[in-house]
Amino acid sequence: MTVYLPIAELSVNIFIILGMGAAVGFLSGMFGVGGGFLITPLLIFYNIPPVVAVATGANQVVASSISGAITHFRRGTLDMKLGSVLLVGGLAGATAGVWVFSWLRRIGQLDLFISLLYVVLLSSIGALMLQESVRAMRRAKNNNPLPVKRPGQHNWVHRLPLKMRFKKSKIYLSAIPVVGLGFGIGVLTSIMGVGGGFIMVPAMIYLLRIPTNVVVGTSLFQIIFVTAYTTMVQAATNYSVDIVLATILMVAGVIGAQYGVRVGQKLRGEQLRALLALLVLAVGIRLAVGLIVTPSDVYSVAVGGMSY
Amino acid sequence: MRRLLRIALLLPLLALGFPVQAQVPFGQASGVKEGLEIGTSTSEIAITSDFRGADLTIFGALTNADELFLAIGQYDVVVTLEGPKDYATVRKKERVFGIWMNTEGMTFEQVPESYSLASTRMIDSIDEAPSLNNIGVGIDHLALNPVGYIPDSGMIGEFRDAYRRLKLTNGLYQRDTSGVRFVSSSLFRASLKLPANIPDGMHMVRAYLFKSGQLITQREMPLRVVKTGIEQAITDAAHDRPIAYGFLCVLIAIITGWGASIVFRKD
């Protein structure tokens, strides 16, 4: 059964889109990630124009993050103040990102830039995660306990000015790195169509030393608002959010996620991380191959001028 | 599913022309100039969401045609359907540090987004290239003028060729060199293909009559292509009320996410 995507302007098999959404939802539930970094490349592999894939991916992340955020809100594992400071940076970053996005589109380099960014980000993060999880697996095998980091250990981040007190997180931290992190993630949201949790969570833990119990909830809080904002801005400036595609992906995704969560609870953390790392690497490599392999046609045509 | 959009025209058969013409001696120019009439039964085509392309049939008649010229096939008819015009940008990829990226581009002024042509025979055997270029009939003869100054004229040719090839490949440009058939001595039928991805907007049907390789007359009539259905409503909403549309997208996401967390709640 085919369905016509009005914004992507092509007909697709609805079952492939449903399957894609369910599979990514399953993985996102299993690994506790938003899934934007998987859905956007998958859509691009399925010939959805990258412009539409990115904007629709951001929309899909709103749905996949919301139930997690609600859970964390109920449990109280969410630092509203920290989240709001992150959000200030995130909204500014998303605005700047959409501007860069439109500019890249105008000069004809958007598709390349999206792919390059994905290749760099996915391969480096995949490699880091794989390294870390293999080390953890080896440690577990040898029965060596995890070296405990001394609390109160500080790095350069903690010497920055403009310090603020975040009561819930029980930390006293400069606003500069928090806003900066939010900004960077916001840019990635609008250019790559990701929530950015897979970068934000490690950065908050290792760089900002925020207690792990509030990290996930707080990052989800920021992700929801930034992705929702990005969806609106992409819709308003590039007209590239496909509501039909997004709805199919979201419905399949949230259902898939429920089953993913159950499977995820049965697997061990480091195994899970190693699997995710391999998946991330595979997507990155597939995109890299697409950049290197000689295209079937070196010419392409687009309606509209390069600059008016 | 390929649906045949048959737009037939009921033509008043060439009642008038013939008796007069028969008396004109062979070889001499007849005092009356040949005329061309075309018609379709509709001036609007509605494209529904399951549209997979269609055929458009246009009927036409020659009036005051010279019977002898008709008999030896000296009349040629070319019918085109030109889509709405817009700028078009062609980009070329080159390998830079091992990666394929767009390095060069050229924008052409106001070219039809779609172009479908039917003719009695190969148009290049109907008329000479320069005069076809002049009137802009034929895919290879459409005016493709680059925006701005391009010093390298070889590059212009290269990008023009690429543009035509890409448009032919994606079906937006089509030609059928036997698409015009004479059903009687002076009544013809032209079949034009409408591709599935035909742009909506004002299209123009143009018919050209050639006599011994000379364009003698032409006719044109507008044809409006409108897309209908829910998909078109969505496209319109996305472009006309983008903020509300974006808000709706976010709202659907919130409802879906929230709904799932309620439906699948364990407690």
Interface residues (C-beta under 8 A of the other chain):
Chain A: Y4 P6 I7 E9 N59 Q60 V62 A63 S64 S65 I66 S67 I70 T71 G108 Q109 L112 L116 A228 T231 M232 V233 Q234 A235 A236 T237 Y239 V241 I243 V244 A246 T247 M250 V251 V254 I255 A257 Q258 L291 I292 V293 T294 P295 D297 V298 Y299 S300 V301 A302 V303 G304 G305 M306 Y308
Chain B: S49 D50 D86 Y87 A88 T89 V90 R91 K92 K93 E94 R95 G98 I99 W100 M101 N102 G105 T107 E113 V147 F159 A162 Y163 R165 L166 K167 T169 N197 E231 Q232 I234 T235 A238 H239 P242 I243 Y245 G246 F247 L248 C249 V250 I252 A253 I254 T256 G257 W258 G259 A260 S261 F264
